[in-house]
Amino acid sequence: MSETTPRMARKLLAQQFGLSEEELAKLLPSGGQSVFANRVAWAKTHLGQAGLIVAVRRGAFCITDRGREVLSSPPARIDIRFLQRFPEFVEFRERRGASTPPADPTESPSEHDTPEEALEAAY
């Protein structure tokens, strides 16, 4: 079982996507966290709630059998719509009061916004 930490995940993802220092340093409107770190944290939360990754100890996580199964024939995109196929994720979204994404993704340009950005945009 190979485990990783959020810090290692951010480093690997930044390399994978070829992100510049400027992109990595861009802050949320609140100024308290980088957009990239925030997105990685939300991805970790969502993947965990869908049962694709699991915490193995404080500050460390690894892929689950379900996660490996998903990667055995990877989808073009893993997003909210994809994660809706997992009952645990649907329950998580319902607990948070989140609605199901609209059928047409162009109807919701803020689908990938963080909660902080959605609140700021609504304001």
Stockholm file with secondary structure:
# STOCKHOLM 1.0

chainA/1-123         MSETTPRMARKLLAQQFGLSEEELAKLLPSGGQSVFANRVAWAKTHLGQAGLIVAVRRGAFCITDRGREVLSSPPARIDIRFLQRFPEFVEFRERRGASTPPADPTESPSEHDTPEEALEAAY
#=GR chainA/1-123 SS CCEECHHHHHHHHHHHHTCCHHHHHCBCTTSSSBHHHHHHHHHHHHHHHTTSEEEEETTEEEECHHHHHHHHSCCSCCSHHHHTTSHHHHHHHHHHTCCCCCSSGGGCTTTTCCHHHHHHHHC
#=GC SS_cons         CCEECHHHHHHHHHHHHTCCHHHHHCBCTTSSSBHHHHHHHHHHHHHHHTTSEEEEETTEEEECHHHHHHHHSCCSCCSHHHHTTSHHHHHHHHHHTCCCCCSSGGGCTTTTCCHHHHHHHHC
//
